[in-house]
Amino acid sequence: MKKGVFLFLILSMSLLQPLFVTGMTSSDAKQLWYEAREASRDAQDEHRNVKIDYAANKTLENEQRVIDTGKRVLHAALNEVEAWLIWREIDVKENPEIPDDLKESIALDVESNLDRIEELRTEVDGIESRFELGLVFLKMIGKYLELLTDVARNTGLIWVYIAENITSTVEEYEDKLRDVAESINDNEEILGMLDSAGSEIETAKANIANA
């Protein structure tokens, strides 16, 4: 029953995605991802068992079962990635510390990857042989690597933004401390320490820029 409800939710996400996602919280989306991951593992277990049966008895019927369960594995994997992407997009949207332009950039990447998922679903539906099953699987691996590239870039942009804010705050404190230090007698040691801190801040800013 639970899996039936989950499959219905995934179908709703695919067909009515903008409306469905709008009313979903990050917590809701994360739970759907957990359930999608569990369903994907179940599909893999079923497929492995069927392949064992086929290895022991290579009938046409068992070969077809390998193809059918293999397609279910690929669909389950796509559902899992889709649920994860939607969760990450909502999580970013709900984060008040991330600027709107970065949220928009991440949303565009998510939409691009969701489009790829729909294209792959069509290809999975068209699989008719074990050979085609292997080809589509390899193609999905390639698309997954592209997805990881997008995720790595977006994660890096978020951390760069956070680092820039922290550096800016530290720089403000350094300026305030310098103003106070300059009004103190025998302040050479204090100013030296502030100069060293300022140098470290500039190095950090350069590293952030490189990142």
GIGI-V45791 format. One record per residue. PSI is psi in radians with two decimals (999 if undefined). D_CENTER is the distance of its C-alpha to the mean C-alpha in whole Angstrom. Layout:
psi=PSI d_center=D_CENTER
psi=PSI d_center=D_CENTER
This chain:
psi=-0.79 d_center=28
psi=-0.75 d_center=25
psi=-0.61 d_center=23
psi=-0.71 d_center=25
psi=-0.74 d_center=24
psi=-0.80 d_center=20
psi=-0.64 d_center=21
psi=-0.73 d_center=23
psi=-0.73 d_center=20
psi=-0.72 d_center=17
psi=-0.71 d_center=20
psi=-0.70 d_center=21
psi=-0.66 d_center=17
psi=-0.74 d_center=18
psi=-0.60 d_center=21
psi=0.75 d_center=21
psi=-0.91 d_center=17
psi=-0.80 d_center=18
psi=-0.75 d_center=21
psi=-0.78 d_center=19
psi=-0.58 d_center=16
psi=-0.67 d_center=18
psi=0.18 d_center=20
psi=2.40 d_center=17
psi=2.91 d_center=16
psi=-0.69 d_center=13
psi=-0.74 d_center=15
psi=-0.81 d_center=16
psi=-0.66 d_center=13
psi=-0.69 d_center=12
psi=-0.71 d_center=15
psi=-0.65 d_center=14
psi=-0.76 d_center=11
psi=-0.77 d_center=14
psi=-0.65 d_center=16
psi=-0.68 d_center=14
psi=-0.71 d_center=14
psi=-0.74 d_center=17
psi=-0.64 d_center=18
psi=-0.73 d_center=17
psi=-0.68 d_center=19
psi=-0.72 d_center=22
psi=-0.68 d_center=22
psi=-0.73 d_center=21
psi=-0.78 d_center=24
psi=-0.76 d_center=26
psi=-0.72 d_center=26
psi=-0.74 d_center=27
psi=-0.68 d_center=30
psi=-0.66 d_center=31
psi=-0.60 d_center=31
psi=-0.75 d_center=33
psi=-0.73 d_center=35
psi=-0.68 d_center=35
psi=-0.59 d_center=36
psi=-0.47 d_center=39
psi=1.61 d_center=40
psi=1.21 d_center=39
psi=2.85 d_center=40
psi=-0.63 d_center=39
psi=-0.79 d_center=38
psi=-0.58 d_center=36
psi=-0.71 d_center=34
psi=-0.62 d_center=34
psi=-0.65 d_center=32
psi=-0.78 d_center=30
psi=-0.82 d_center=29
psi=-0.82 d_center=28
psi=-0.54 d_center=26
psi=-0.71 d_center=24
psi=-0.66 d_center=23
psi=-0.66 d_center=22
psi=-0.80 d_center=20
psi=-0.73 d_center=18
psi=-0.72 d_center=18
psi=-0.67 d_center=17
psi=-0.72 d_center=14
psi=-0.69 d_center=13
psi=-0.70 d_center=13
psi=-0.81 d_center=11
psi=-0.71 d_center=8
psi=-0.80 d_center=9
psi=-0.67 d_center=10
psi=-0.76 d_center=6
psi=-0.77 d_center=5
psi=-0.72 d_center=9
psi=-0.81 d_center=8
psi=-0.68 d_center=6
psi=-0.79 d_center=8
psi=-0.69 d_center=11
psi=-0.72 d_center=10
psi=-0.74 d_center=11
psi=-0.61 d_center=14
psi=-0.13 d_center=15
psi=1.92 d_center=15
psi=-0.22 d_center=19
psi=-0.20 d_center=18
psi=2.24 d_center=16
psi=2.72 d_center=18
psi=-0.66 d_center=18
psi=-0.62 d_center=18
psi=-0.68 d_center=15
psi=-0.72 d_center=13
psi=-0.72 d_center=15
psi=-0.75 d_center=14
psi=-0.71 d_center=10
psi=-0.69 d_center=11
psi=-0.70 d_center=13
psi=-0.71 d_center=10
psi=-0.81 d_center=8
psi=-0.68 d_center=12
psi=-0.74 d_center=13
psi=-0.58 d_center=10
psi=-0.63 d_center=12
psi=-0.71 d_center=15
psi=-0.68 d_center=14
psi=-0.74 d_center=14
psi=-0.68 d_center=17
psi=-0.73 d_center=19
psi=-0.61 d_center=18
psi=-0.72 d_center=19
psi=-0.72 d_center=22
psi=-0.69 d_center=23
psi=-0.74 d_center=22
psi=-0.53 d_center=25
psi=-0.02 d_center=27
psi=2.30 d_center=27
psi=-0.10 d_center=31
psi=2.87 d_center=31
psi=-0.60 d_center=30
psi=-0.83 d_center=30
psi=-0.60 d_center=28
psi=-0.77 d_center=25
psi=-0.69 d_center=25
psi=-0.80 d_center=24
psi=-0.64 d_center=22
psi=-0.80 d_center=20
psi=-0.67 d_center=20
psi=-0.68 d_center=19
psi=-0.63 d_center=16
psi=-0.75 d_center=15
psi=-0.77 d_center=16
psi=-0.60 d_center=13
psi=-0.68 d_center=11
psi=-0.65 d_center=12
psi=-0.69 d_center=11
psi=-0.77 d_center=8
psi=-0.63 d_center=7
psi=-0.79 d_center=10
psi=-0.76 d_center=8
psi=-0.76 d_center=5
psi=-0.73 d_center=8
psi=-0.80 d_center=10
psi=-0.70 d_center=9
psi=-0.72 d_center=9
psi=-0.73 d_center=12
psi=-0.68 d_center=13
psi=-0.80 d_center=13
psi=-0.60 d_center=15
psi=-0.75 d_center=17
psi=-0.78 d_center=18
psi=-0.75 d_center=18
psi=-0.68 d_center=20
psi=-0.71 d_center=22
psi=-0.75 d_center=23
psi=-0.77 d_center=24
psi=-0.72 d_center=26
psi=-0.72 d_center=28
psi=-0.78 d_center=29
psi=-0.69 d_center=30
psi=-0.69 d_center=32
psi=-0.74 d_center=34
psi=-0.70 d_center=35
psi=-0.72 d_center=37
psi=-0.75 d_center=38
psi=-0.74 d_center=40
psi=-0.64 d_center=41
psi=-0.70 d_center=43
psi=-0.74 d_center=44
psi=-0.76 d_center=46
psi=-0.62 d_center=47
psi=-0.27 d_center=49
psi=0.05 d_center=51
psi=2.45 d_center=52
psi=2.69 d_center=55
psi=0.93 d_center=54
psi=0.21 d_center=50
psi=-0.78 d_center=50
psi=-0.72 d_center=48
psi=-0.80 d_center=46
psi=-0.59 d_center=45
psi=-0.75 d_center=45
psi=-0.67 d_center=42
psi=-0.64 d_center=40
psi=-0.72 d_center=41
psi=-0.74 d_center=39
psi=-0.71 d_center=36
psi=-0.67 d_center=36
psi=-0.72 d_center=36
psi=-0.66 d_center=33
psi=-0.75 d_center=31
psi=-0.68 d_center=32
psi=-0.74 d_center=30
psi=-0.73 d_center=27
psi=-0.69 d_center=27
psi=-0.71 d_center=27
psi=-0.68 d_center=25
psi=-0.75 d_center=22
psi=-0.72 d_center=24
psi=-0.67 d_center=23
psi=999 d_center=19
